[in-house]
Amino acid sequence: MDRGEKTVGESQTQMTELALPGDSNPLGNILGGRVMHWIDLAAAMAAMRHAGQVAVTASMDRVEFLSPIKVGHVVHLTARLTWVGRTSMEVRVDVESEDMVSGEHNITSTAYLTFVAIGSDGRPVPVPRLVPSSPQEAEEFHAAERRQAERVNNRKMSDRAP
């Protein structure tokens, strides 16, 4: 079966949220769990766009919180595929905050998630290949291959644990 192919740009997703008081801690910073929720949603949309069907979160193996998001800031999330296997996809999400009063923008978080495309029978199904369109996308693809190999190795190691 020919899976076809897609570029990174075909499935890239942008999402915008407003940081509200109900999403914050006593310091007026948005809760990490809320940011992770937004990251998961943005990544899921990019994965489903690429797969052309339902995709579910398999792992979130790396999240970095670089700076806080303050109540009242606008939060921009950009999700893009970095690697595709037969049924799984790695998605990178970059999170940026915007202070609408000062106009200042800050990168606040980055995350890598793995999704699996699921067919109507509930089983994994093949997804289109990912075709990098620039040297930067090709570099990210090769870095993602290394992360995927590390995830597989970590799974094997945890399967051996008593």
C-alpha positions, 0 to 999 in steps of 0.5 A: 500500500502506498502511504503517500507523502506530505511536507512539514508545512502541510500539517503545521498547526498554529493555535492561540490562547488567552492566559486567564486567571483560572489557569494560573498559580498564586504568582500569576503564572500559567500552570505548567499542566495547562500549558501541557494541555495546550501543547497536546491539543496543538500537537494532536491537530498537526498529527491528525492533519498529517495522518488524515485521521485520528491520532492519539498521544503515545508519549510526551518525552520532553517538555522544557519550560523556559520562562513563565507565561503571565495572566493576560498574555496571549499564548501562540503555539506552533506544532509541526511534524519532525519525523514519521515512522510507519504508524507513528509521528513525532511532533514538536510544539513551540510555545510563545507568549505575547504581552499585548501591552508592551508587544514583547514576545518570549519563547516559553516552552518547547516539547516533543510528543509522539502520536500514533494514527488509529484506524476505525478498528482501533488499531495503528494504521500507516501514515504518509511519509514526511518529506523535509523541504529545507535543510533545517527540516532535514536536520530536525528529521535526523535529530528526531530519528535519533530521539526515536531510537532512544525512545525505542531503546528506553522501552526495551530497557524498561521491559527488562526491568524486574 
